[in-house]
Amino acid sequence: MTREKVAVALVKFDEGKTDFQIAQVVGARAIDQFKVFELRYIRGNNNTEGYLAKQSELDKVKANTYGSWGKMRRFLGRASLSLFEIKLLVLGVKDAEL
């Protein structure tokens, strides 16, 4: 029962961590794309409406990234097993104290 809890907790955490990492990569790329678009806008190659639409897209990507981070943090906050308990189960009493 406890091993199953640990396994489920680790899988859920790993899923959340992966989602957050993916969101970070997508967010970084969206920021780079926006900077290029912004330079074109400053040089007069795009209109204000297009600029604001691109800025709105970037805000959505950022919100998704923050949402992924928040999900991961909430999971950690309500995880029923502490890191010490996981160490205790996996490593045993002697090594868990380190």
ZADRENNU-197456 format. One line per field, with one value per residue (C-alpha): x, y, z; residue in three letters. Coordinates in steps of 0.1 Angstrom, whole numbers. Layout:
N
c1: (X:...)
c2: (Y:...)
c3: (Z:...)
aa: (ALA:...)
END
This chain:
98
c1: (0:27:49:20:14:51:50:18:32:65:47:23:52:72:43:39:76:76:46:63:96:78:59:92:107:76:76:112:106:75:95:121:95:78:111:116:80:86:117:97:69:94:108:73:68:37:6:-4:-33:-10:15:-11:-24:11:15:-17:-5:27:7:-13:19:32:0:2:38:28:-2:20:44:14:1:35:38:3:10:41:22:-5:17:9:44:73:107:119:92:101:137:128:108:133:167:158:162:200:204:173:188:216)
c2: (0:25:15:21:56:64:52:72:103:101:95:125:147:136:144:179:185:175:197:226:220:218:250:267:258:269:301:309:303:325:353:351:352:382:401:395:406:437:447:445:465:492:494:499:465:456:474:481:456:428:438:437:404:390:404:387:354:357:365:333:313:329:322:285:284:299:275:245:258:263:228:213:235:226:189:193:211:185:154:130:116:138:134:119:92:84:81:59:36:35:36:21:36:39:58:79:99:113)
c3: (0:10:-19:-43:-27:-32:-68:-76:-59:-79:-112:-106:-96:-126:-149:-133:-136:-172:-180:-164:-182:-216:-208:-200:-233:-252:-232:-240:-277:-276:-259:-287:-314:-298:-296:-334:-341:-318:-337:-370:-354:-342:-378:-392:-407:-386:-374:-338:-340:-350:-323:-296:-308:-307:-272:-261:-275:-254:-223:-228:-231:-200:-181:-192:-179:-145:-144:-149:-122:-98:-104:-96:-64:-53:-57:-36:-10:-6:-11:17:19:29:13:45:44:8:17:47:24:-4:15:49:83:84:51:54:83:61)
aa: (MET:THR:ARG:GLU:LYS:VAL:ALA:VAL:ALA:LEU:VAL:LYS:PHE:ASP:GLU:GLY:LYS:THR:ASP:PHE:GLN:ILE:ALA:GLN:VAL:VAL:GLY:ALA:ARG:ALA:ILE:ASP:GLN:PHE:LYS:VAL:PHE:GLU:LEU:ARG:TYR:ILE:ARG:GLY:ASN:ASN:ASN:THR:GLU:GLY:TYR:LEU:ALA:LYS:GLN:SER:GLU:LEU:ASP:LYS:VAL:LYS:ALA:ASN:THR:TYR:GLY:SER:TRP:GLY:LYS:MET:ARG:ARG:PHE:LEU:GLY:ARG:ALA:SER:LEU:SER:LEU:PHE:GLU:ILE:LYS:LEU:LEU:VAL:LEU:GLY:VAL:LYS:ASP:ALA:GLU:LEU)
END
